[in-house]
Amino acid sequence: MTIPEDEYRHAVPDALEGGLWGDTLWVSVVDRDANIFGINHFHLTNRGWGRFEALYVIDGVQQQYGNKHPLPVDPENGPWTDGLLKYEVIKPLEEIRITFDGPRFGFDLTFKGRFDVFDYDDSINGTPFHEAMAHGGHFEQGMHCTGSFEIRGGPCKGEVRQLDSFSHRDHSWSARFAQEPEWEYSQQNINGHCWPSIQLADKHINTFWVPDPTAKIGGFVSDANGSRAILSSHCEQLMEDNGRDAASFRYTLEMPDGEIIHVRTGRKYGQVKLWDRGENDLENRLDCYEPFFDFEVEETGERGYGVAEYSVHPPWPRWLV
């Protein structure tokens, strides 16, 4: 069960003492009217540093910021900032604020919960993440994003746009990227996980799916009745010729009462890729893509928008230097 204290940094478990451990925060911005799409991403570690990312597509152009900045080794309650990008908990499990004062763009955004938090430990067969990493916990929530966004470069320099759209966030604490990868590997294009955040007028849908029939499935549907775990899911994805860029997705979700929900993607607005590293800043550890799409529920015709995260393995290029 997620508790208010889970909004903040978590201490490394005794069994993992000495290894890389951290809290990861992921918050989306998908505002079609403002033509601004982005992911705010933070990795707050027990090594005395955190990574701060604001990865955006503004009027179809990628503009991204990333920084590695000192943090206290011992867990604390923030706010967490590198001096430009800041994440602040306003009301645990209900409201957060993210601000950025960068050279090319800046923003002051408030995210309020649309629905209840869903704890991935409440998935039908338990969280799928224990099998993939030394996992502490993971919760997610459909959000409502409002605030101002200033464009400080390019043809629209000086414009301030007001954002008002649905959003999604998650918070994990784990030992991801603590283990060393293989000594060497070749370039391949193997589809990994799919993790959409499907934002509709009166509900929010999420699932975590991997192309392994023996793997656990996580995910939920949030609406006025609360956040309910799904029973199963499946993802069909169409890739571009390069084997890395996704063209479209179709998701099949089954609820415990037997209801089947099919969701397909529509227009794609662009994408970014997370800055996923371990302790070696030069080594790419995961190719995790964040494309921004329209969505449609086939059974009802409901339309929405969101992010269709997916990964391709192994990460390539491996060495980013």
Buried (B, 14 or more C-beta within 10 A) or exposed (E): EBEEEBBBBBEBEEEBEEBBBBBBBBBBBBBEEBBBBBBBBBBBBBBEBBBBBBBBBBBEEBBBBBBBBEBEEEBEEBBBBBEBBBBBBEEBBBBBBBBBBBEBBBBBBBBBBBBBBBBBBBBBEEBBBBEBBBBBBBBBBBBBBBBEBBBBBEEEEEBEBEBEBBBBBBBBBBBBBBEEBEEEEEEEEEBBBBBBBBBBEEBBBBBBBBEEEEBBBBBBBBBEEEBBBBBBBBBEBEBEEEEBEBEBBBBBBBBEEEEEBBBBBEEBBBBBBBBBBBBEEEBBBBBBBBBBBBBBBBEEEBEBBBBBBBBBBBBBEBEEE
